[in-house]
Amino acid sequence: MPGTFTVPPGRDVAIPVVVRAALDAGLGENFGFVVLTGNGVTRRVPYAFVVERPALRAAPSVALKKLQTGNTASGTNRVSVYCCPAAPFGPPPNYVGATMNEDGAEHLYSVEVNEPIVNFGVSVLASSPGALIDPFVLGSKNESDVQATQEFRPT
């Protein structure tokens, strides 16, 4: 890329920016600005990138059926925190500490949506005493790809 370039009035220029993370890079996000200056004018262009390793990537999934039962009382705990929003059920009770702890087994179900739909979801028929059941709708096998969630509280 040249050290300088001219942007004609009313036009734009694409500037390629590449971000690379080492294989052992820590999980997290980074954001800031690329600062462009010239002729006494400064422009700040925002950027953001995320380093993630989806724990659900290799998790087995089962096709969601019209009537189906499941049990998460046993199984593998792959994910304890889902992302975005970071606090889907509000702040922690004392406003300090983790906003979410979704420890316990996950069962991953998949559904193909080939036509417009208004709604779909799950119904909880029974739960263990004190269990908090929080189904998450993900856009992919990635806990950072939350599309929707619902919190069920035992009555």
N, CA and C atoms as an extended XYZ file, in Angstrom:
465
Properties=species:S:1:pos:R:3:atomname:S:1:resname:S:1:resid:I:1 pbc="F F F"
N         0.854       -1.174        0.000 N   MET     1
C         0.000        0.000        0.000 CA  MET     1
C         0.895        1.229        0.000 C   MET     1
N         0.566        2.222       -0.797 N   PRO     2
C         1.388        3.429       -0.811 CA  PRO     2
C         1.315        4.173        0.519 C   PRO     2
N         2.359        4.932        0.832 N   GLY     3
C         2.384        5.708        2.069 CA  GLY     3
C         1.361        6.824        2.073 C   GLY     3
N         1.009        7.335        0.901 N   THR     4
C        -0.009        8.382        0.796 CA  THR     4
C        -0.942        8.033       -0.360 C   THR     4
N        -2.133        8.570       -0.320 N   PHE     5
C        -3.087        8.410       -1.407 CA  PHE     5
C        -4.037        9.588       -1.355 C   PHE     5
N        -4.664        9.864       -2.471 N   THR     6
C        -5.568       11.001       -2.576 CA  THR     6
C        -6.994       10.496       -2.698 C   THR     6
N        -7.877       11.131       -1.936 N   VAL     7
C        -9.298       10.806       -2.009 CA  VAL     7
C        -9.993       11.991       -2.672 C   VAL     7
N       -10.464       11.802       -3.897 N   PRO     8
C       -11.150       12.904       -4.575 CA  PRO     8
C       -12.436       13.289       -3.835 C   PRO     8
N       -12.859       14.557       -3.933 N   PRO     9
C       -14.095       14.987       -3.271 CA  PRO     9
C       -15.279       14.119       -3.679 C   PRO     9
N       -16.063       13.707       -2.683 N   GLY    10
C       -17.255       12.903       -2.924 CA  GLY    10
C       -16.986       11.448       -3.247 C   GLY    10
N       -15.751       11.015       -3.143 N   ARG    11
C       -15.382        9.632       -3.463 CA  ARG    11
C       -14.900        8.925       -2.202 C   ARG    11
N       -14.592        7.676       -2.327 N   ASP    12
C       -14.041        6.946       -1.189 CA  ASP    12
C       -12.888        6.073       -1.651 C   ASP    12
N       -12.154        5.564       -0.695 N   VAL    13
C       -11.010        4.707       -0.958 CA  VAL    13
C       -11.076        3.535        0.006 C   VAL    13
N       -10.829        2.333       -0.500 N   ALA    14
C       -10.771        1.151        0.366 CA  ALA    14
C        -9.331        0.970        0.827 C   ALA    14
N        -9.166        0.785        2.121 N   ILE    15
C        -7.845        0.566        2.702 CA  ILE    15
C        -7.853       -0.814        3.336 C   ILE    15
N        -7.090       -1.746        2.779 N   PRO    16
C        -7.087       -3.096        3.374 CA  PRO    16
C        -6.351       -3.098        4.714 C   PRO    16
N        -6.966       -3.718        5.689 N   VAL    17
C        -6.361       -3.873        7.008 CA  VAL    17
C        -6.453       -5.350        7.368 C   VAL    17
N        -5.358       -5.937        7.780 N   VAL    18
C        -5.329       -7.346        8.148 CA  VAL    18
C        -4.951       -7.457        9.618 C   VAL    18
N        -5.710       -8.262       10.349 N   VAL    19
C        -5.419       -8.529       11.758 CA  VAL    19
C        -5.128      -10.010       11.882 C   VAL    19
N        -4.037      -10.338       12.538 N   ARG    20
C        -3.686      -11.744       12.746 CA  ARG    20
C        -3.490      -11.980       14.233 C   ARG    20
N        -3.962      -13.107       14.698 N   ALA    21
C        -3.759      -13.512       16.089 CA  ALA    21
C        -2.962      -14.812       16.084 C   ALA    21
N        -2.029      -14.919       17.009 N   ALA    22
C        -1.241      -16.147       17.134 CA  ALA    22
C        -2.151      -17.300       17.525 C   ALA    22
N        -1.759      -18.517       17.189 N   LEU    23
C        -2.560      -19.686       17.542 CA  LEU    23
C        -2.818      -19.781       19.035 C   LEU    23
N        -1.879      -19.303       19.852 N   ASP    24
C        -2.048      -19.374       21.299 CA  ASP    24
C        -2.522      -18.050       21.900 C   ASP    24
N        -3.060      -17.157       21.066 N   ALA    25
C        -3.549      -15.862       21.555 CA  ALA    25
C        -4.653      -16.075       22.580 C   ALA    25
N        -4.686      -15.230       23.574 N   GLY    26
C        -5.738      -15.299       24.587 CA  GLY    26
C        -7.086      -14.920       24.005 C   GLY    26
N        -8.123      -15.474       24.563 N   LEU    27
C        -9.477      -15.142       24.132 CA  LEU    27
C        -9.789      -13.707       24.533 C   LEU    27
N       -10.573      -13.043       23.728 N   GLY    28
C       -10.985      -11.689       24.080 CA  GLY    28
C       -11.236      -10.856       22.844 C   GLY    28
N       -11.420       -9.584       23.079 N   GLU    29
C       -11.705       -8.663       21.994 CA  GLU    29
C       -10.815       -7.443       22.113 C   GLU    29
N       -10.622       -6.780       21.006 N   ASN    30
C        -9.830       -5.569       20.975 CA  ASN    30
C       -10.530       -4.609       20.035 C   ASN    30
N       -10.436       -3.356       20.350 N   PHE    31
C       -11.052       -2.349       19.496 CA  PHE    31
C       -10.292       -1.051       19.647 C   PHE    31
N       -10.468       -0.179       18.713 N   GLY    32
C        -9.788        1.106       18.740 CA  GLY    32
C       -10.029        1.837       17.438 C   GLY    32
N        -9.035        2.626       17.030 N   PHE    33
C        -9.163        3.431       15.823 CA  PHE    33
C        -7.891        3.348       14.996 C   PHE    33
N        -8.050        3.290       13.696 N   VAL    34
C        -6.953        3.531       12.768 CA  VAL    34
C        -7.023        5.027       12.500 C   VAL    34
N        -5.926        5.745       12.760 N   VAL    35
C        -5.925        7.205       12.628 CA  VAL    35
C        -5.251        7.590       11.314 C   VAL    35
N        -5.976        8.300       10.484 N   LEU    36
C        -5.479        8.784        9.205 CA  LEU    36
C        -5.316       10.293        9.296 C   LEU    36
N        -4.168       10.809        8.881 N   THR    37
C        -3.928       12.254        8.935 CA  THR    37
C        -3.370       12.721        7.602 C   THR    37
N        -3.640       13.976        7.280 N   GLY    38
C        -3.090       14.589        6.072 CA  GLY    38
C        -3.635       15.979        5.883 C   GLY    38
N        -2.774       16.890        5.473 N   ASN    39
C        -3.168       18.283        5.226 CA  ASN    39
C        -3.925       18.891        6.396 C   ASN    39
N        -3.494       18.583        7.614 N   GLY    40
C        -4.119       19.153        8.804 CA  GLY    40
C        -5.456       18.532        9.174 C   GLY    40
N        -5.856       17.462        8.486 N   VAL    41
C        -7.128       16.792        8.762 CA  VAL    41
C        -6.829       15.410        9.346 C   VAL    41
N        -7.547       15.054       10.406 N   THR    42
C        -7.397       13.736       11.029 CA  THR    42
C        -8.728       13.015       10.976 C   THR    42
N        -8.692       11.760       10.574 N   ARG    43
C        -9.891       10.909       10.558 CA  ARG    43
C        -9.603        9.677       11.391 C   ARG    43
N       -10.541        9.329       12.251 N   ARG    44
C       -10.425        8.120       13.074 CA  ARG    44
C       -11.424        7.097       12.558 C   ARG    44
N       -10.916        5.956       12.118 N   VAL    45
C       -11.761        4.884       11.580 CA  VAL    45
C       -11.800        3.771       12.624 C   VAL    45
N       -12.974        3.469       13.167 N   PRO    46
C       -13.043        2.444       14.224 CA  PRO    46
C       -12.781        1.038       13.677 C   PRO    46
N       -12.215        0.204       14.531 N   TYR    47
C       -12.025       -1.210       14.208 CA  TYR    47
C       -12.339       -2.029       15.449 C   TYR    47
N       -12.643       -3.289       15.215 N   ALA    48
C       -12.863       -4.241       16.313 CA  ALA    48
C       -12.546       -5.632       15.798 C   ALA    48
N       -11.963       -6.464       16.656 N   PHE    49
C       -11.770       -7.864       16.312 CA  PHE    49
C       -11.869       -8.703       17.567 C   PHE    49
N       -12.193       -9.968       17.351 N   VAL    50
C       -12.438      -10.892       18.453 CA  VAL    50
C       -11.625      -12.159       18.224 C   VAL    50
N       -10.999      -12.657       19.289 N   VAL    51
C       -10.337      -13.951       19.251 CA  VAL    51
C       -11.225      -14.901       20.043 C   VAL    51
N       -11.699      -15.939       19.385 N   GLU    52
C       -12.573      -16.902       20.064 CA  GLU    52
C       -12.251      -18.311       19.590 C   GLU    52
N       -12.601      -19.259       20.415 N   ARG    53
C       -12.471      -20.680       20.089 CA  ARG    53
C       -13.780      -21.346       20.514 C   ARG    53
N       -14.739      -21.417       19.620 N   PRO    54
C       -16.052      -21.940       19.995 CA  PRO    54
C       -15.971      -23.346       20.584 C   PRO    54
N       -16.456      -23.471       21.805 N   ALA    55
C       -16.448      -24.770       22.485 CA  ALA    55
C       -17.507      -25.707       21.912 C   ALA    55
N       -18.510      -25.157       21.249 N   LEU    56
C       -19.583      -25.981       20.692 CA  LEU    56
C       -19.288      -26.445       19.267 C   LEU    56
N       -18.183      -26.008       18.700 N   ARG    57
C       -17.841      -26.315       17.311 CA  ARG    57
C       -17.896      -27.818       17.036 C   ARG    57
N       -17.366      -28.633       17.946 N   ALA    58
C       -17.321      -30.082       17.737 CA  ALA    58
C       -18.431      -30.829       18.480 C   ALA    58
N       -19.340      -30.091       19.110 N   ALA    59
C       -20.412      -30.747       19.869 CA  ALA    59
C       -21.388      -31.434       18.918 C   ALA    59
N       -21.841      -32.618       19.268 N   PRO    60
C       -22.834      -33.280       18.413 CA  PRO    60
C       -24.170      -32.543       18.497 C   PRO    60
N       -24.914      -32.558       17.419 N   SER    61
C       -26.239      -31.936       17.439 CA  SER    61
C       -27.276      -32.924       16.928 C   SER    61
N       -28.502      -32.728       17.357 N   VAL    62
C       -29.626      -33.580       16.987 CA  VAL    62
C       -30.667      -32.685       16.324 C   VAL    62
N       -31.258      -33.151       15.243 N   ALA    63
C       -32.299      -32.379       14.568 CA  ALA    63
C       -33.493      -32.183       15.506 C   ALA    63
N       -33.966      -30.955       15.604 N   LEU    64
C       -35.118      -30.630       16.443 CA  LEU    64
C       -36.380      -31.171       15.782 C   LEU    64
N       -37.195      -31.890       16.574 N   LYS    65
C       -38.439      -32.476       16.071 CA  LYS    65
C       -39.623      -31.766       16.702 C   LYS    65
N       -40.798      -32.018       16.162 N   LYS    66
C       -42.013      -31.380       16.666 CA  LYS    66
C       -42.275      -31.765       18.122 C   LYS    66
N       -42.080      -33.015       18.468 N   LEU    67
C       -42.240      -33.472       19.852 CA  LEU    67
C       -40.987      -34.251       20.222 C   LEU    67
N       -40.323      -33.796       21.246 N   GLN    68
C       -39.031      -34.368       21.603 CA  GLN    68
C       -38.781      -34.128       23.083 C   GLN    68
N       -38.154      -35.075       23.734 N   THR    69
C       -37.779      -34.880       25.127 CA  THR    69
C       -36.272      -34.987       25.257 C   THR    69
N       -35.740      -34.343       26.262 N   GLY    70
C       -34.309      -34.386       26.508 CA  GLY    70
C       -34.042      -34.189       27.985 C   GLY    70
N       -32.825      -34.440       28.388 N   ASN    71
C       -32.470      -34.336       29.791 CA  ASN    71
C       -31.022      -33.863       29.885 C   ASN    71
N       -30.799      -32.765       30.563 N   THR    72
C       -29.436      -32.248       30.714 CA  THR    72
C       -28.881      -32.529       32.108 C   THR    72
N       -29.475      -33.488       32.813 N   ALA    73
C       -28.984      -33.829       34.154 CA  ALA    73
C       -27.594      -34.456       34.089 C   ALA    73
N       -27.241      -34.997       32.932 N   SER    74
C       -25.901      -35.555       32.769 CA  SER    74
C       -25.395      -35.200       31.383 C   SER    74
N       -24.104      -35.272       31.222 N   GLY    75
C       -23.496      -34.953       29.937 CA  GLY    75
C       -22.305      -34.032       30.130 C   GLY    75
N       -21.783      -33.536       29.029 N   THR    76
C       -20.577      -32.711       29.038 CA  THR    76
C       -20.911      -31.245       29.203 C   THR    76
N       -20.170      -30.570       30.078 N   ASN    77
C       -20.270      -29.120       30.226 CA  ASN    77
C       -19.197      -28.495       29.341 C   ASN    77
N       -19.601      -27.916       28.224 N   ARG    78
C       -18.660      -27.279       27.307 CA  ARG    78
C       -18.610      -25.770       27.474 C   ARG    78
N       -19.731      -25.162       27.855 N   VAL    79
C       -19.858      -23.702       27.883 CA  VAL    79
C       -20.514      -23.263       29.181 C   VAL    79
N       -19.944      -22.256       29.818 N   SER    80
C       -20.570      -21.677       31.005 CA  SER    80
C       -21.015      -20.238       30.778 C   SER    80
N       -20.504      -19.613       29.710 N   VAL    81
C       -20.877      -18.233       29.396 CA  VAL    81
C       -21.189      -18.136       27.907 C   VAL    81
N       -22.372      -17.632       27.593 N   TYR    82
C       -22.774      -17.368       26.219 CA  TYR    82
C       -22.656      -15.867       25.999 C   TYR    82
N       -22.511      -15.486       24.752 N   CYS    83
C       -22.249      -14.062       24.522 CA  CYS    83
C       -23.270      -13.410       23.625 C   CYS    83
N       -23.492      -12.304       24.075 N   CYS    84
C       -24.129      -11.183       23.402 CA  CYS    84
C       -25.627      -11.376       23.323 C   CYS    84
N       -26.320      -10.843       24.278 N   PRO    85
C       -25.783       -9.933       25.284 CA  PRO    85
C       -25.012      -10.662       26.382 C   PRO    85
N       -24.131       -9.932       27.052 N   ALA    86
C       -23.302      -10.521       28.103 CA  ALA    86
C       -24.106      -10.794       29.364 C   ALA    86
N       -25.188      -10.078       29.570 N   ALA    87
C       -26.029      -10.262       30.757 CA  ALA    87
C       -27.492      -10.376       30.318 C   ALA    87
N       -27.878      -11.485       29.657 N   PRO    88
C       -29.224      -11.575       29.104 CA  PRO    88
C       -30.329      -11.565       30.152 C   PRO    88
N       -30.006      -11.944       31.377 N   PHE    89
C       -31.026      -12.014       32.425 CA  PHE    89
C       -30.838      -10.910       33.459 C   PHE    89
N       -30.070       -9.896       33.125 N   GLY    90
C       -29.846       -8.778       34.029 CA  GLY    90
C       -28.569       -8.964       34.832 C   GLY    90
N       -28.270       -7.990       35.672 N   PRO    91
C       -27.041       -8.049       36.460 CA  PRO    91
C       -27.125       -9.124       37.538 C   PRO    91
N       -25.969       -9.523       38.083 N   PRO    92
C       -26.000      -10.498       39.168 CA  PRO    92
C       -26.741       -9.924       40.379 C   PRO    92
N       -27.217      -10.783       41.273 N   PRO    93
C       -28.012      -10.310       42.411 CA  PRO    93
C       -27.342       -9.212       43.232 C   PRO    93
N       -26.015       -9.263       43.381 N   ASN    94
C       -25.345       -8.238       44.183 CA  ASN    94
C       -24.623       -7.210       43.310 C   ASN    94
N       -24.877       -7.218       42.007 N   TYR    95
C       -24.283       -6.303       41.035 CA  TYR    95
C       -22.766       -6.413       40.932 C   TYR    95
N       -22.188       -7.459       41.479 N   VAL    96
C       -20.744       -7.663       41.412 CA  VAL    96
C       -20.496       -9.088       40.944 C   VAL    96
N       -19.490       -9.297       40.150 N   GLY    97
C       -19.145      -10.645       39.730 CA  GLY    97
C       -19.719      -11.006       38.382 C   GLY    97
N       -19.651      -12.266       38.083 N   ALA    98
C       -20.090      -12.759       36.773 CA  ALA    98
C       -21.585      -12.554       36.584 C   ALA    98
N       -21.966      -12.158       35.379 N   THR    99
C       -23.391      -11.950       35.089 CA  THR    99
C       -24.080      -13.245       34.698 C   THR    99
N       -23.281      -14.278       34.408 N   MET   100
C       -23.876      -15.524       33.941 CA  MET   100
C       -22.990      -16.694       34.342 C   MET   100
N       -23.614      -17.771       34.767 N   ASN   101
C       -22.916      -19.040       34.974 CA  ASN   101
C       -23.847      -20.138       34.515 C   ASN   101
N       -23.666      -20.559       33.289 N   GLU   102
C       -24.517      -21.578       32.680 CA  GLU   102
C       -23.794      -22.923       32.702 C   GLU   102
N       -23.271      -23.295       33.877 N   ASP   103
C       -22.571      -24.575       33.945 CA  ASP   103
C       -23.572      -25.721       33.918 C   ASP   103
N       -23.109      -26.849       33.501 N   GLY   104
C       -23.959      -28.024       33.356 CA  GLY   104
C       -23.915      -28.517       31.919 C   GLY   104
N       -24.536      -29.633       31.704 N   ALA   105
C       -24.501      -30.271       30.388 CA  ALA   105
C       -25.310      -29.482       29.364 C   ALA   105
N       -24.817      -29.477       28.127 N   GLU   106
C       -25.569      -28.888       27.027 CA  GLU   106
C       -26.017      -30.002       26.097 C   GLU   106
N       -27.175      -29.798       25.519 N   HIS   107
C       -27.649      -30.663       24.435 CA  HIS   107
C       -27.946      -29.728       23.284 C   HIS   107
N       -27.281      -29.932       22.174 N   LEU   108
C       -27.382      -29.050       21.025 CA  LEU   108
C       -28.355      -29.635       20.005 C   LEU   108
N       -29.360      -28.838       19.662 N   TYR   109
C       -30.345      -29.237       18.665 CA  TYR   109
C       -30.203      -28.303       17.470 C   TYR   109
N       -30.512      -28.801       16.289 N   SER   110
C       -30.420      -27.966       15.092 CA  SER   110
C       -31.764      -27.941       14.379 C   SER   110
N       -31.996      -26.849       13.679 N   VAL   111
C       -33.227      -26.702       12.906 CA  VAL   111
C       -32.883      -25.937       11.628 C   VAL   111
N       -33.408      -26.411       10.498 N   GLU   112
C       -33.247      -25.715        9.225 CA  GLU   112
C       -34.477      -24.850        9.013 C   GLU   112
N       -34.276      -23.590        8.759 N   VAL   113
C       -35.376      -22.667        8.487 CA  VAL   113
C       -35.276      -22.305        7.016 C   VAL   113
N       -36.190      -22.847        6.211 N   ASN   114
C       -36.150      -22.639        4.760 CA  ASN   114
C       -37.242      -21.700        4.258 C   ASN   114
N       -38.085      -21.233        5.148 N   GLU   115
C       -39.151      -20.312        4.780 CA  GLU   115
C       -39.387      -19.375        5.952 C   GLU   115
N       -40.005      -18.230        5.706 N   PRO   116
C       -40.237      -17.289        6.813 CA  PRO   116
C       -41.081      -17.923        7.915 C   PRO   116
N       -40.676      -17.708        9.157 N   ILE   117
C       -41.445      -18.176       10.312 CA  ILE   117
C       -41.606      -17.022       11.282 C   ILE   117
N       -42.626      -17.115       12.116 N   VAL   118
C       -42.876      -16.082       13.103 CA  VAL   118
C       -42.195      -16.420       14.414 C   VAL   118
N       -42.230      -17.691       14.806 N   ASN   119
C       -41.711      -18.053       16.113 CA  ASN   119
C       -41.482      -19.560       16.185 C   ASN   119
N       -40.536      -19.949       17.002 N   PHE   120
C       -40.376      -21.347       17.378 CA  PHE   120
C       -39.690      -21.346       18.730 C   PHE   120
N       -39.764      -22.445       19.425 N   GLY   121
C       -39.143      -22.482       20.738 CA  GLY   121
C       -39.315      -23.834       21.385 C   GLY   121
N       -39.150      -23.831       22.690 N   VAL   122
C       -39.242      -25.064       23.462 CA  VAL   122
C       -40.225      -24.875       24.603 C   VAL   122
N       -40.668      -25.979       25.110 N   SER   123
C       -41.546      -25.990       26.269 CA  SER   123
C       -40.899      -26.895       27.308 C   SER   123
N       -40.797      -26.427       28.533 N   VAL   124
C       -40.199      -27.214       29.604 CA  VAL   124
C       -41.312      -27.944       30.339 C   VAL   124
N       -41.237      -29.271       30.325 N   LEU   125
C       -42.269      -30.080       30.964 CA  LEU   125
C       -41.955      -30.371       32.426 C   LEU   125
N       -40.688      -30.490       32.762 N   ALA   126
C       -40.298      -30.791       34.142 CA  ALA   126
C       -38.849      -30.366       34.340 C   ALA   126
N       -38.504      -30.085       35.592 N   SER   127
C       -37.117      -29.737       35.899 CA  SER   127
C       -36.806      -30.172       37.324 C   SER   127
N       -35.537      -30.333       37.598 N   SER   128
C       -35.094      -30.673       38.951 CA  SER   128
C       -35.313      -29.483       39.869 C   SER   128
N       -35.493      -29.708       41.163 N   PRO   129
C       -35.664      -28.587       42.089 CA  PRO   129
C       -34.467      -27.632       42.019 C   PRO   129
N       -34.739      -26.350       41.872 N   GLY   130
C       -33.694      -25.334       41.834 CA  GLY   130
C       -33.010      -25.192       40.496 C   GLY   130
N       -33.380      -26.008       39.502 N   ALA   131
C       -32.742      -25.932       38.189 CA  ALA   131
C       -33.181      -24.657       37.467 C   ALA   131
N       -32.245      -24.016       36.800 N   LEU   132
C       -32.540      -22.872       35.948 CA  LEU   132
C       -32.342      -23.329       34.516 C   LEU   132
N       -33.390      -23.253       33.724 N   ILE   133
C       -33.358      -23.765       32.366 CA  ILE   133
C       -33.347      -22.572       31.413 C   ILE   133
N       -32.261      -22.446       30.673 N   ASP   134
C       -32.076      -21.291       29.806 CA  ASP   134
C       -31.728      -21.751       28.391 C   ASP   134
N       -32.733      -22.005       27.544 N   PRO   135
C       -32.409      -22.376       26.165 CA  PRO   135
C       -31.909      -21.157       25.390 C   PRO   135
N       -30.852      -21.354       24.635 N   PHE   136
C       -30.295      -20.310       23.789 CA  PHE   136
C       -30.489      -20.709       22.335 C   PHE   136
N       -30.886      -19.764       21.491 N   VAL   137
C       -30.947      -19.988       20.052 CA  VAL   137
C       -29.660      -19.395       19.492 C   VAL   137
N       -28.856      -20.247       18.863 N   LEU   138
C       -27.577      -19.823       18.307 CA  LEU   138
C       -27.667      -19.776       16.789 C   LEU   138
N       -26.923      -18.886       16.193 N   GLY   139
C       -26.870      -18.803       14.735 CA  GLY   139
C       -25.927      -19.822       14.137 C   GLY   139
N       -25.068      -20.413       14.974 N   SER   140
C       -24.107      -21.419       14.534 CA  SER   140
C       -23.645      -22.185       15.772 C   SER   140
N       -22.745      -23.125       15.586 N   LYS   141
C       -22.220      -23.890       16.721 CA  LYS   141
C       -21.132      -23.070       17.423 C   LYS   141
N       -21.546      -21.905       17.925 N   ASN   142
C       -20.643      -20.958       18.555 CA  ASN   142
C       -21.407      -20.246       19.668 C   ASN   142
N       -20.924      -20.359       20.892 N   GLU   143
C       -21.605      -19.752       22.040 CA  GLU   143
C       -21.583      -18.221       22.009 C   GLU   143
N       -20.839      -17.639       21.092 N   SER   144
C       -20.824      -16.183       20.927 CA  SER   144
C       -21.765      -15.727       19.814 C   SER   144
N       -22.592      -16.616       19.322 N   ASP   145
C       -23.498      -16.328       18.218 CA  ASP   145
C       -24.951      -16.442       18.670 C   ASP   145
N       -25.261      -15.888       19.846 N   VAL   146
C       -26.604      -15.978       20.423 CA  VAL   146
C       -27.570      -15.107       19.629 C   VAL   146
N       -28.664      -15.719       19.179 N   GLN   147
C       -29.705      -15.008       18.443 CA  GLN   147
C       -30.884      -14.668       19.355 C   GLN   147
N       -31.137      -15.522       20.335 N   ALA   148
C       -32.250      -15.314       21.262 CA  ALA   148
C       -32.068      -16.237       22.462 C   ALA   148
N       -32.754      -15.905       23.544 N   THR   149
C       -32.731      -16.746       24.739 CA  THR   149
C       -34.017      -16.541       25.511 C   THR   149
N       -34.318      -17.508       26.344 N   GLN   150
C       -35.476      -17.395       27.219 CA  GLN   150
C       -35.117      -18.051       28.528 C   GLN   150
N       -35.523      -17.439       29.601 N   GLU   151
C       -35.217      -17.981       30.910 CA  GLU   151
C       -36.480      -18.611       31.494 C   GLU   151
N       -36.357      -19.862       31.921 N   PHE   152
C       -37.474      -20.555       32.572 CA  PHE   152
C       -37.166      -20.649       34.053 C   PHE   152
N       -38.098      -20.286       34.868 N   ARG   153
C       -37.944      -20.408       36.317 CA  ARG   153
C       -38.967      -21.428       36.815 C   ARG   153
N       -38.533      -22.376       37.643 N   PRO   154
C       -39.490      -23.352       38.173 CA  PRO   154
C       -40.544      -22.654       39.028 C   PRO   154
N       -41.748      -23.199       38.981 N   THR   155
C       -42.824      -22.602       39.782 CA  THR   155
C       -43.057      -23.396       41.042 C   THR   155
